[in-house]
Amino acid sequence: LNRLPFQIGKLDGSSDYLLNYDTVSRHHACIYPDPEEHSHYLIEDQRSRNGTFINGVRLEPYVRTRIRAGDRIRLADREFVLT
């Protein structure tokens, strides 16, 4: 992550990580620093059409959830493992 907050989506010019797929929303999710644990991060679904998931659990829109190394993060049908 080169800056925080870190926007993920398919809208070129406003996304820090561009995922140009039909299933990914323009502003799909955003990663923030965790104010309680400075070495950790939080992810927030931005009311995406096809959802943001951590380890198979769909996140509620606009609720920041801590992510940890090894977590499987899925944005619509695109999956990543946090390292």
Residue, then its C-alpha position, 0 to 999 in steps of 0.5 A: l500500500n503506497r498511501l492510505p486510505f487506499q481505494i480499490g475499484k474500476l474507476d480510472g483516475s480515482s482508484d489506487y488499485l484498478l480492477n477493470y472487471d464488470t463485476v467490480s464496482r467503480h468504488h468497490a472497497c477502501i483500505y484504512p489504517d487501523p487507529e488502534e493497531h498501527s501495524h494493521y489495516l481495516i477494509e470497508d465495502q463501499r456499497s459495491r454491487n457484488g460485495t466484499f468478502i473476508n474469508g467467505v463472509r460478506l461485509e456490511p457496506y461502510v463497516r470497517t473490518r480488520i484484515r490480517a496476513g493470510d486473510r482471503i479478500r474477495l471483491a466480487d469474483r476476484e480473490f486476493v490473499l493478504t500477505 
